[in-house]
């Protein structure tokens, strides 16, 4: 396959046999057979269209948060959005490319005095992945500030702009149905840099006090059940601190699995199974994964 795909280098920078553990917040993941980093949205669209046409399997990877990649690696192509980190102001809006990191986005909005995304403070990830998962807090998601998102559809190789009412995102689900984020227009509120900075600092302070922010994790392992907290249910089931191999349920927040050093994908999967089975047995509630398992 690599000989056939050599011409893909004209569409995007490409590397072979890249360790994906370097690109995930859990620091877990085997080797990608092909690894692309397109520099512009139009390059991404051309690459996706070509891979789809040629029948080459592909996956999108942003900052690698909320993702568990197998130790055996990935056949085909992994497309990393890290080369597409541009944002453009349009009045009170920001047009952003999918590789803009959430910390970068927060810095831009703070400098411009644009409010509305403070709930993303302390959240790892890229804009593309944030839209795919509707990242945010328990009662707010990034789609709440999306005016329009341009998506590429692998089903018919088309590019189309969508409004949130057409997508109908849900809690922790951008409802993209396999479509890929090419860019997004975020509608924000005009404020002041000082006021926005205060909002961000308040959110970060709360998260630092309750989450294992200094350790390698994938973020929340499970979605919160309606009217309850996955972390509370896991804690009440006596699972805090439980370990399988190098994977540990955080003592600080029970809905976080951390890599305590040398954890494998299999360790994390086994711990996820333990959490689901124990909470169902002891609390009578089925937990649904927030972590995406490749």
C-alpha positions as CSV (number, residue, x, y, z in Angstrom):
1,X,0.0,0.0,0.0
2,X,2.8,2.4,0.8
3,X,4.2,2.3,-2.7
4,X,0.7,3.1,-4.1
5,X,0.2,5.9,-1.7
6,X,3.6,7.6,-2.2
7,X,1.8,10.1,-4.5
8,X,-0.4,11.1,-1.5
9,X,2.6,13.1,-0.3
10,X,1.6,15.8,-2.9
11,X,-1.7,16.3,-1.0
12,X,-0.2,16.4,2.5
13,X,3.0,15.8,4.5
14,X,3.1,12.0,5.2
15,X,5.1,9.8,7.4
16,X,5.3,6.0,7.9
17,X,5.1,3.9,11.1
18,X,4.4,6.8,13.5
19,X,3.9,5.9,17.2
20,X,0.4,7.2,18.1
21,X,1.2,7.1,21.8
22,X,2.9,10.4,21.2
23,X,-0.4,11.9,20.0
24,X,-2.8,10.8,22.7
25,X,-3.4,12.2,26.2
26,X,-3.3,8.7,27.7
27,X,0.1,8.2,26.1
28,X,-1.2,4.8,24.7
29,X,-1.4,3.6,21.1
30,X,0.5,1.5,18.6
31,X,2.0,2.5,15.3
32,X,0.0,4.1,12.4
33,X,0.9,2.7,9.0
34,X,0.5,6.1,7.4
35,X,0.3,9.4,9.1
36,X,-0.8,12.6,7.4
37,X,-0.7,16.2,8.6
38,X,-2.5,18.4,6.1
39,X,-1.7,22.1,6.4
40,X,-5.0,23.7,5.1
41,X,-8.7,22.7,5.1
42,X,-8.7,22.3,1.3
43,X,-5.7,19.9,1.6
44,X,-7.7,17.9,4.1
45,X,-10.7,17.7,1.8
46,X,-8.5,16.6,-1.2
47,X,-6.8,14.0,0.9
48,X,-10.0,12.6,2.4
49,X,-11.6,12.5,-1.0
50,X,-8.7,10.6,-2.5
51,X,-8.4,8.1,0.3
52,X,-12.1,7.4,0.1
53,X,-12.0,7.0,-3.6
54,X,-9.1,4.6,-3.4
55,X,-10.6,2.5,-0.6
56,X,-7.9,3.3,1.9
57,X,-9.1,3.1,5.5
58,X,-8.6,6.3,7.4
59,X,-9.2,7.8,10.8
60,X,-9.2,11.4,12.1
61,X,-7.0,12.3,15.1
62,X,-6.9,15.6,16.9
63,X,-5.2,16.1,20.2
64,X,-5.9,12.5,21.1
65,X,-8.1,13.2,24.1
66,X,-11.1,10.8,24.8
67,X,-9.4,8.3,22.5
68,X,-8.1,4.8,23.2
69,X,-5.9,3.4,20.4
70,X,-5.0,-0.3,20.3
71,X,-1.5,-1.4,21.2
72,X,-1.3,-3.3,17.9
73,X,-1.5,0.0,15.9
74,X,-3.7,1.1,13.0
75,X,-3.6,-0.1,9.4
76,X,-4.2,2.4,6.7
77,X,-4.1,6.2,7.3
78,X,-4.3,8.4,10.4
79,X,-5.0,12.0,9.6
80,X,-3.8,14.4,12.3
81,X,-5.2,17.9,12.3
82,X,-2.2,19.5,14.2
83,X,-1.1,21.3,11.1
84,X,-4.3,23.3,10.8
85,X,-4.2,25.8,13.6
86,X,-5.6,29.1,12.2
87,X,-8.4,31.3,13.4
88,X,-9.9,34.4,11.8
89,X,-12.0,37.1,13.5
90,X,-15.3,38.0,11.7
91,X,-16.9,40.8,13.9
92,X,-18.1,39.0,17.1
93,X,-17.4,35.6,15.5
94,X,-14.3,33.4,15.0
95,X,-13.8,31.2,12.0
96,X,-11.6,28.3,13.1
97,X,-9.8,25.4,11.4
98,X,-10.2,22.0,13.0
99,X,-6.7,21.8,14.3
100,X,-7.0,24.8,16.5
101,X,-6.3,23.5,20.1
102,X,-8.8,24.4,22.8
103,X,-6.1,26.1,24.9
104,X,-5.2,28.1,21.8
105,X,-8.8,29.0,21.2
106,X,-9.2,30.1,24.8
107,X,-6.1,32.3,24.5
108,X,-7.4,33.9,21.3
109,X,-10.8,34.7,22.8
110,X,-9.2,36.1,25.9
111,X,-6.9,38.4,24.0
112,X,-9.9,39.6,21.8
113,X,-12.3,39.9,24.8
114,X,-14.8,37.4,23.3
115,X,-16.7,35.4,25.9
116,X,-18.8,32.3,25.6
117,X,-16.4,29.3,25.7
118,X,-15.1,29.5,29.2
119,X,-16.5,26.0,30.0
120,X,-13.8,24.7,27.6
121,X,-11.0,25.9,30.0
122,X,-8.8,23.0,31.0
123,X,-10.3,20.7,28.3
124,X,-7.7,19.2,26.0
125,X,-8.4,18.6,22.4
126,X,-8.7,20.3,18.9
127,X,-11.8,22.1,17.6
128,X,-12.6,19.3,15.2
129,X,-12.7,16.7,18.0
130,X,-14.6,19.1,20.3
131,X,-17.4,19.4,17.7
132,X,-17.4,15.7,17.1
133,X,-18.0,15.0,20.8
134,X,-19.8,18.3,21.7
135,X,-17.2,18.9,24.3
136,X,-18.0,21.1,27.3
137,X,-19.6,20.8,30.7
138,X,-22.6,18.9,32.1
139,X,-25.1,21.5,30.8
140,X,-23.2,23.1,28.0
141,X,-21.5,22.0,24.8
142,X,-19.4,23.8,22.1
143,X,-22.2,23.5,19.6
144,X,-24.1,26.0,21.7
145,X,-21.8,28.7,20.2
146,X,-21.5,27.3,16.7
147,X,-23.2,29.4,14.1
148,X,-22.2,27.2,11.2
149,X,-19.9,24.3,10.6
150,X,-18.5,23.1,7.3
151,X,-18.4,19.3,7.1
152,X,-17.1,16.8,4.6
153,X,-19.3,13.7,4.0
154,X,-17.6,10.5,3.1
155,X,-20.8,8.9,1.9
156,X,-21.0,11.1,-1.2
157,X,-17.7,13.1,-1.1
158,X,-19.5,16.4,-0.6
159,X,-18.7,19.6,1.4
160,X,-21.6,21.4,3.0
161,X,-22.2,24.1,5.6
162,X,-24.6,23.1,8.4
163,X,-26.3,25.0,11.2
164,X,-26.7,23.5,14.7
165,X,-30.5,23.0,14.1
166,X,-29.6,20.7,11.1
167,X,-27.1,18.7,13.1
168,X,-29.0,18.5,16.4
169,X,-26.0,17.7,18.6
170,X,-26.6,16.1,22.0
171,X,-24.8,15.7,25.3
172,X,-21.3,14.5,24.4
173,X,-22.3,13.7,20.9
174,X,-21.9,16.1,18.0
175,X,-24.1,13.8,15.9
176,X,-21.8,14.2,12.8
177,X,-22.7,10.7,11.5
178,X,-19.2,10.1,10.2
179,X,-18.8,13.6,8.6
180,X,-15.5,15.4,9.2
181,X,-15.2,19.0,10.5
182,X,-13.4,21.2,7.9
183,X,-14.0,24.6,9.7
184,X,-16.4,26.2,12.1
185,X,-17.8,29.7,12.7
186,X,-18.2,30.4,16.4
187,X,-20.6,33.1,17.5
188,X,-19.3,34.7,20.7
189,X,-20.1,37.6,23.0
190,X,-18.1,40.9,23.0
191,X,-16.6,41.5,26.4
192,X,-13.2,42.6,27.7
193,X,-9.9,40.6,28.0
194,X,-10.0,41.1,31.8
195,X,-13.5,39.8,32.2
196,X,-12.9,36.8,29.9
197,X,-9.7,36.0,31.8
198,X,-11.6,35.9,35.1
199,X,-14.2,33.6,33.7
200,X,-11.5,31.2,32.5
201,X,-9.6,31.3,35.7
202,X,-12.7,30.4,37.7
203,X,-13.3,27.3,35.6
204,X,-9.7,26.2,35.7
205,X,-9.5,26.7,39.5
206,X,-12.6,24.4,40.0
207,X,-11.2,21.7,37.6
208,X,-7.7,21.8,39.2
209,X,-9.3,21.1,42.6
210,X,-11.3,18.1,41.4
211,X,-9.6,16.5,38.4
212,X,-6.2,14.7,37.9
213,X,-5.0,17.5,35.5
214,X,-1.3,16.7,36.0
215,X,-1.6,13.0,35.0
216,X,-2.0,11.2,31.6
217,X,-5.7,10.5,31.1
218,X,-8.3,10.6,28.4
219,X,-10.6,12.8,30.3
220,X,-13.9,11.4,31.6
221,X,-14.3,7.7,30.9
222,X,-18.1,7.7,30.9
223,X,-21.0,10.0,30.2
224,X,-23.0,11.2,33.2
225,X,-26.3,9.4,33.4
226,X,-29.3,11.8,33.4
227,X,-29.6,13.4,36.8
228,X,-26.5,11.8,38.3
229,X,-22.7,11.7,38.0
230,X,-20.7,8.8,36.7
231,X,-17.9,9.8,39.1
232,X,-20.2,9.6,42.1
233,X,-21.5,6.2,41.0
234,X,-18.0,4.8,40.5
235,X,-16.8,6.2,43.8
236,X,-19.9,4.8,45.6
237,X,-19.1,1.4,44.1
238,X,-15.8,1.4,45.9
239,X,-13.7,1.6,42.8
240,X,-11.5,4.6,43.4
241,X,-7.8,3.7,43.2
242,X,-8.5,0.3,41.5
243,X,-5.7,-0.7,39.2
244,X,-5.2,-3.1,36.3
245,X,-1.6,-3.1,35.1
246,X,-0.6,0.6,34.6
247,X,-4.2,1.8,34.4
248,X,-5.7,3.3,37.5
249,X,-9.0,4.9,38.5
250,X,-8.0,8.3,39.8
251,X,-8.2,8.9,43.5
252,X,-9.1,12.5,42.7
253,X,-12.0,11.9,40.4
254,X,-13.4,8.4,39.9
255,X,-14.5,9.0,36.3
256,X,-10.9,9.5,35.2
257,X,-8.6,6.6,34.2
258,X,-5.0,7.6,34.4
259,X,-1.9,6.0,32.9
260,X,0.3,5.5,36.0
261,X,3.2,4.4,33.7
262,X,3.3,1.6,31.1
263,X,-0.4,1.1,30.8
264,X,-1.6,-0.8,27.8
265,X,-4.8,-0.4,25.8
266,X,-5.8,-3.8,27.1
267,X,-5.3,-2.5,30.7
268,X,-7.6,0.4,30.1
269,X,-10.3,-1.7,28.4
270,X,-10.3,-4.2,31.3
271,X,-10.7,-1.3,33.8
272,X,-13.5,0.1,31.8
273,X,-15.3,-3.3,31.8
274,X,-14.7,-3.5,35.6
275,X,-16.2,-0.1,36.2
276,X,-19.3,-0.8,34.0
277,X,-19.9,-4.3,35.5
278,X,-19.4,-3.1,39.1
279,X,-21.6,0.0,38.8
280,X,-24.4,-2.0,37.1
281,X,-24.2,-4.7,39.9
282,X,-24.0,-2.3,42.8
283,X,-26.0,0.8,41.6
284,X,-28.2,-0.7,39.0
285,X,-27.1,1.8,36.4
286,X,-25.5,1.1,33.0
287,X,-22.6,3.5,32.3
288,X,-21.9,4.5,28.7
289,X,-18.4,5.2,27.5
290,X,-17.3,8.7,26.7
291,X,-13.9,7.4,25.6
292,X,-13.8,6.4,22.0
293,X,-12.2,3.0,21.4
294,X,-10.6,2.6,18.0
